Amino acid sequence: MSSTVANGTSRAGIDAAAASLMVLLTLSWGLNYVAAKVSYAGYDPVFLSVLRAVIGGFFVLLWCWWRGIRLFSRDGTLAAGALVGALFGLESSSPLLASYSFFPTSSAWRRRECCSATC
C-alpha cells in the first residue's frame, strides 16, 4: 500500500506519529460523549453548551492574536457575517421549535397540558 505525495515521492504506509495522532483524535471524540454524560448529571446542558462556546471563543481569539490576525478591523464583511450567523441560528433552532408545536409527545406539549389542567 503506497500513496503518492505532492512532490512525486511515494510512502509505504502510515508512520507511527500519524497513527498515534489518529488514535488520540478518535479517543478524544469517543471520550466527548462520556464526559458529556458525566457532566450532565451535575450541570444544566444549556449552561455547559454556553460554557463550551465561551471557552472555544476565547481560544480562537487567543490563536488569532498569536497569529496576528485582526478580527475587529473594518473590512466590509460585518453585514454578510451577521446575515450568515442569523441564518445559521434560525436553521439550527427551527426544527426544535417546530417539534414543540407538532409532536404531542414533546416536553413543551406536556408542560402546556399540565399548566392548563390542575397539576
Secondary structure, 3 states (H helix, E strand, C coil): CCEECCCCCEECCCCHHHHHHHHHHHHHHHHHHHHHHHHHCCCCHHHHHHHHHHHHHHHHHHHHHHHCCCCCCCCCCHHHHHHHHHHHHHHHHHHHHHHHHHCCCCHHHHHHHHHHCCC
